[in-house]
Amino acid sequence: MTTESVVAAAADAVDAPLGAGALPGRGRAVVRRFVARRSALAGLAVLVLLFVLAFAGPHLTHWSYSDIDYTALRTAPSGDHWFGTNRIGQDVFAQTVRGLQKSLVIGLLVGLVATLLAAVVGASAGYFGGWTDRGLMFLVDLLLVFPSFLIIAIVAPRLKSTGWLAFAGLLTLFAWMITARVVRSMTLSLREREFVRAAQYMGVHPVRIIVRHILPNIASFLIIDATIAIGGAVMSETALSYFGFGVQSPDVSLGTLIADNTPAAVTYPWMFFFAAGLLVVLVLAVNLVGDGLRDAFDPTTRKARS
């Protein structure tokens, strides 16, 4: 998904404000268009299977991701070790499903929280204007200036004792600013619409106007952005963990597994390709779902491509 297509979907969301009873009918139409896309359904099915594998997989084997089998060092996949073992005898299947679980949780948490934060900040800045707008946009511009990868690389190892949640918080801190700017621009347009003006004249509280009238009208853009953010968060976590700045030992993620086993990619391929393959499948599935949601909320993009 390109930035241009996301912005186009955002513009279409603003051009079609929701009336009082429009949401249920519009929701059914969105679901119908989404189901009609086989690639989107395939992506969604793969995502569900990955979640099942990540959280049910550890219960399918008697090996834990931290267990060591001293009698099986770098053994190929077998009945006892489904994905084989690594150089110190740890079960690759147990480690892979644990790494998938960690990457999924971090990606989902970062994507959803970053999108929520962007929606609140962007809508507040666009609706209230004045000093609120200038202050929030100054914060956004300030965070955009900071080199996020370098800051996370420096800070994350120092938060090792706090666990992976602190790492997820750092990823979230630098993942919402561009979306907030887009939401602000959409809110500036929406606040001039008749249904918002009517709510203001009736004395509806500004927070209620934002929650009930502004955010529902940009929900399509936020949903699409959340899918992109989840995929981006998974890739960021993998990259940082690959360089040793993300999930810390003894815990594992797909990034740490890929980093640890890259030297064995040719000689002992099972140690590397299961984790790398799941990462590719995960990101591809998220992108397919994102494409399907974009076309479901904005069917004109599908017509333009066909």
N, C-alpha and C positions, 0 to 999 in steps of 0.2 A: 504494500500500500504506500502510495506517495503522499507527500505533504499536500500537494495540490488537490488530490482527491478528497483528503480529509477536510480541507478548507472549503471545497465545493459542497461537501455534505453539510458542513456547518452553516454555510450561507442558505442552503435549501431549508434547513431547520428553522432559521429565522424567518424565512419567507412564508412559512405555513404555521402560524400560531394556533395553538390548541384552544378550542372552545370548551364550554363546560362539559359537554358530553362527547367530545371527539376522541378522547383517549382510548376507550374500549374498542371502538370500531377501527381506529388507526392501529391499535395494537394487534388486532386480528389480521389486518392487512399486512403488517410487518412480518408477523409469524408465517403467514401464507407465502409471502415472497421469499422469506428465508428458507422455508422447507423446500421451495421449488428449486433451490440451488443445490445440486448434488455435492459439489465440492465443499460448500459450507457445512452440509450435513455430515460429510465424511470427516471434516476437521473437528466438528463437535463430537462425533463418535470417538475419534482418536483421543481427544482431550479427556473424555469420560473414562476411556480404557486406561489412559496414563494415570489418572487419579486413582482408579481401582488398583492398578499395579503398584503404585507408590505406597498406598496405605494398607492394602491387603497382602502385598508381596512379602513383607517381613513375617507374616503369620503362616506362609506357605512353606517355609524352610526352618529347620531347627538351628541353622547357623545365624548368629548375630553379626552385624557389620563389623564389630570389634573382635569377634572370636578368631583364634588362630589355630589352624590345623597343621601341626608341625610335621605330619606325615605326608603332606601334599603341598609342595612348593612349586608354584608356576605350573600346575597341572592343567591340562586341557579340559573343556567341558565334559562332564560325566554325570552319571546318575546321582552321585553324592554331592557334587558341586556343579550345578546346572550351567553356570557361566564360567566354570573353572576357578582357579585361585590365582592370587597375585604372588609377588616375589617373597612375601613373608608368610604365606599360607592363609590369608584372609579370603573368605568366600566372595567372589566377584558379584554374584547375584545379590547377596545381602547388601553389599556395599552400593551396588548400582541403584537398587530400589530405595535405599536410604538417601543417596544423593539426589535421586529424582524427587523424592518427597521434600527434601530441603529446598531444592530449586523451585519447585512448584509453590510451596508455601511462601517463600520470599518473593517470587514474582507476582503472585496473586495479592499478597499484602501490600507490596510497594505500588503496584498498579492501581489498586482500588483506593488506597489512602491518598496517593498523589493526585488522582483524578478528583476525589472529594475535596481535597485542599485547594486545588485549582478552581473548582466550581465556586467554593465559598469566597475565596479571595477575589477572583475575577468578577463575580456577580456583585459583590459588595462594592468594589471599586467603580464598576460601571454604573451602578444604580445610585449610589450616594454622591459620587463626584466630589469636587472640591478638595479639601485637605485629605479626606479619606482616600480618594483616588490617587492623589499625588504621593501620599505616604506609602500606600501599598505598592504602587508602581515603582517607587524608589527602592523598596525592598526587593521586588522582582528583578529590577535592573542590577542591583548589587549582587544578588545571587548568581545572575547570569554571567557576571564578570569573573567570578571565582572559578579557577580550574578545578572542576568537581572531581575528576579522576585523581588528581594529585592530592587534594585535600582528603578524600576517602582513603587513599593509599597511606597517608601519614597518620590519620586519626584511628582508622579501623584496628590496626594491631595493638594500639594502646587501650582498646576497649575489649580485649580478648576475654577478660574475666566476666564481662556482662553478657556474653553469649551472642547468638546470631541476631537477636532482636535489635541490638544497637546497630549492627551492620545494616539491617533492613531500614532502620530509621535514617541512617546516613544516605542510603540510596534514595529514600523518599524525599529527603531535604532538597535534593538537586534534580528532582524529576517532574516538577509541576509548573515551572515558571512560564514556559512557552504556552502551555494550555491555558493558564490563567490570563495571559494577554488576549488569546482568542476569545475566551469567555467574556472578558471585559468589553471587547469590540461588539460582540453579539448583544450584550446587555445594553450598551449604549443605544442600539437600534430598537431593542424591545421596549425600553422604558418610555419611548415616545408613542407606542401603540395605544389604540383606544381602550383595550381591555385593562391595561395597566393604569391609564389615566382615570378610568372609571373607578378602579379600586382605590386610587389615591383620593378621589373626590368623596368616596364613601367613608374615608377615615380608616382604611385598613392599615394595620401596622406594617412598616417597611419590611421587616423580617418575614412576615407572612406573605407579602407580595412577592418577595424573592423566592420563597419556598413553593408557593402555590401557583405563581404566574410566570416567573422568569425561568427558573430551573427546568420545569417540565417542557418548556418550549425549546430548550437546548439539550434535552435528554438524549436525542439521537446522536448528536456530536459527542457528548460525554461518554456514551456507551462505546462508540467507535474508538474514541481516544483511550478508554480504559483497556480495550483489547490490545491496542498498540503499545500502551505503557506496560502491560504485563509481559509481552514478548521482549520489549526493550529491557525490562528489569531482569528477566532471566538471562539475557545476553550480558548485561552489566555485571550481574552476580558471577556468571561463569568467567568472564574476563578478569575480574578482580580476584576471584578465588584461584584462577590459573596462575596469577603472579604472586599468590600468597597473601593477598590483602583482604580476602573475604572470609568465608567460613574457615574456622581454625580447627586444627587437629585437637582431639581425636575424632571430632565430627567430620562428616564428608558432605560434599555436594558434587554435582556433575562437573563443575569447574575444577575442584581439587582432584577428582578421579582422572580427568583428562590430563591435568598437569603432571600428576604422579606417574602416569603410565604412558606418556608420549614416547619416551625412549624405547618402550617395548612394543610400539605399534606394528613393527614389521616382524620381529622375532616371536612375540607372544601376542598376537592380535586381539585375542579375547579380553585381555586386560584393558584395552583402549577402546575398541570399536563398539562395545555395548553402551558405554556411557556417551561416547560421541554420537552414536546413532540415535539414541533417545533424545539427545539435545536437538539434533536436526529435526527429528519428527515432532518434537514439542513446539519448536518455533514455527515450523511449517503449519502445524495444526492451528496455532493461535492466529497466524496470518490469514489462513483460509476462513476462519470464523469471522475475523475482522472484515475481510472482503465481503463475506455474505451479509453481515450486519449493515455495512455501508450501502450495498445494493438494495437491501430490504427497506432501509429508511429513505433511500433516494433512488428509486427505480430508473430515473433518467440517466444515471451514470452507466447502468447496464446497457441501455439502448445506445448510448453514445459509443460504447466499445464494440457493439455487435454490428 
